[in-house]
């Protein structure tokens, strides 16, 4: 019994010492330096950075006389496809232009897009219904994609104007 009592006493003493060391080693948190004040964003609206479509793999489809590529985007859900908004903008010498876009790039070719669950499909073709002359993988086609869920889509925003979209949704 004496041995049992000594063992208990040793265990209690050890636990008290361990508790004392744990408490004494804790420090009170110190405040770090203040961060920069930034503009609040919109967590629900998503915008990609610049995407070079020319770096993607394009396939020629003779049935539609167009080159086609698919850019996967998990944020493009079926709900966004059905009720939200997905806009694509191409970088031009004058800024950002909404797709579909036509210009005298290579024999008046144009670029359009289609939204589907999980991706955005881009088409590159002659806008005068003639044969597409240039494979888009040898060009520079810089785009941005903006995804707006239906619940926060703003009715009085010109969604074809990237600068207005950027300001309205705080991108």
C-alpha positions in Angstrom: 0.0 0.0 0.0 2.9 2.3 0.8 4.4 1.6 -2.7 1.0 2.4 -4.3 0.7 5.7 -2.4 4.3 6.7 -3.4 3.5 5.9 -7.1 0.3 8.1 -7.0 2.3 10.9 -5.3 5.0 10.7 -8.0 2.4 10.8 -10.8 0.5 13.8 -9.3 3.8 15.7 -8.8 4.8 15.0 -12.4 1.4 16.1 -13.7 1.6 19.3 -11.7 5.1 20.0 -13.0 4.0 19.3 -16.6 0.9 21.6 -16.2 3.1 24.3 -14.8 5.5 24.1 -17.7 2.7 24.1 -20.2 1.1 27.2 -18.7 4.3 29.1 -18.3 5.4 28.5 -21.9 2.2 30.0 -23.3 2.4 33.6 -24.6 -0.3 36.1 -25.1 -0.9 36.7 -28.8 0.6 40.0 -30.2 -1.1 42.0 -32.9 0.7 42.1 -36.2 1.1 45.0 -38.5 -2.0 46.5 -40.1 -2.7 45.3 -43.7 -3.4 47.5 -46.6 -7.0 48.7 -47.1 -8.2 47.0 -50.3 -11.5 47.1 -52.2 -13.9 44.5 -51.1 -14.5 41.9 -53.8 -17.5 39.7 -54.7 -17.0 36.1 -53.6 -19.9 34.9 -55.7 -18.7 36.3 -59.0 -15.7 34.6 -60.6 -13.4 36.0 -63.2 -10.5 34.3 -64.8 -7.2 35.9 -65.4 -6.0 36.3 -69.0 -6.3 33.0 -70.9 -4.4 32.6 -74.2 -6.8 30.5 -76.3 -4.0 30.2 -78.9 -2.2 28.0 -76.5 -5.0 25.5 -76.2 -5.6 22.5 -78.5 -8.0 23.3 -81.3 -9.7 20.8 -83.6 -11.1 21.6 -87.0 -14.7 20.6 -87.6 -15.6 20.6 -91.3 -19.3 20.3 -90.6 -19.4 23.8 -89.1 -16.3 25.0 -90.9 -14.7 26.1 -87.6 -11.9 25.4 -85.2 -13.2 24.3 -81.8 -11.6 24.1 -78.3 -13.0 23.5 -74.9 -11.8 25.3 -71.8 -12.9 23.3 -68.6 -14.4 25.4 -65.8 -15.9 23.7 -62.8 -17.5 27.0 -61.7 -19.9 26.8 -64.7 -22.5 24.6 -63.1 -25.8 23.6 -64.6 -27.5 26.3 -62.4 -25.2 28.9 -63.9 -26.0 27.6 -67.4 -29.7 27.7 -66.8 -30.1 30.9 -64.8 -26.8 32.7 -64.4 -24.5 34.5 -66.8 -21.2 33.6 -68.4 -19.5 36.3 -70.4 -16.3 36.0 -72.4 -14.2 39.0 -73.4 -11.4 39.2 -75.9 -8.4 41.5 -75.6 -8.2 44.0 -78.4 -5.9 47.0 -79.1 -8.7 49.1 -77.7 -9.4 47.1 -74.5 -11.8 44.3 -73.9 -14.6 43.4 -76.3 -17.4 41.0 -75.5 -17.7 37.8 -77.5 -19.0 37.0 -80.1 -16.4 39.2 -81.8 -15.6 39.8 -85.5 -12.7 41.7 -86.8 -10.3 41.8 -89.7 -7.9 39.5 -87.9 -7.2 36.9 -90.6 -9.6 37.3 -93.6 -12.5 38.5 -91.4 -12.6 35.5 -89.1 -14.6 35.6 -85.9 -14.6 34.0 -82.4 -17.7 32.9 -80.5 -18.4 30.8 -77.5 -20.9 28.4 -76.0 -21.5 27.6 -72.4 -22.0 24.1 -71.1 -22.0 22.4 -67.7 -18.4 22.4 -66.6 -16.8 24.2 -69.6 -16.8 26.9 -72.2 -16.5 25.9 -75.8 -14.9 28.4 -78.2 -15.4 28.5 -82.0 -13.1 30.2 -84.5 -14.4 30.6 -88.1 -14.8 32.8 -91.1 -17.7 35.2 -90.4 -18.6 35.4 -94.1 -19.3 31.7 -94.1 -16.1 31.0 -96.1 -13.4 28.6 -95.1 -11.5 29.5 -92.0 -8.0 30.5 -93.1 -5.9 30.4 -90.0 -5.5 27.8 -87.3 -6.1 29.7 -84.0 -3.4 27.8 -82.2 -0.8 29.9 -84.2 -2.4 33.2 -83.1 -2.7 35.1 -79.8 -6.3 35.2 -78.6 -6.4 36.5 -75.0 -9.8 36.2 -73.3 -11.3 36.6 -69.8 -14.3 34.7 -68.6 -16.7 36.1 -66.0 -19.3 33.8 -64.2 -22.2 35.4 -62.4 -24.7 33.2 -60.5 -28.4 34.0 -61.1 -29.0 35.1 -57.5 -26.7 38.2 -57.9 -27.0 39.0 -61.5 -27.6 42.8 -61.7 -30.3 43.9 -64.2 -29.0 47.4 -65.0 -25.4 46.4 -66.0 -24.3 46.3 -69.6 -22.7 42.8 -69.5 -21.2 43.4 -72.9 -18.9 46.1 -71.4 -16.1 44.5 -69.5 -15.2 47.7 -67.6 -18.8 48.1 -66.5 -19.0 44.4 -65.4 -15.6 44.8 -63.6 -16.9 47.8 -61.6 -20.4 46.5 -61.0 -19.2 43.2 -59.6 -16.0 44.5 -58.0 -13.7 42.2 -60.0 
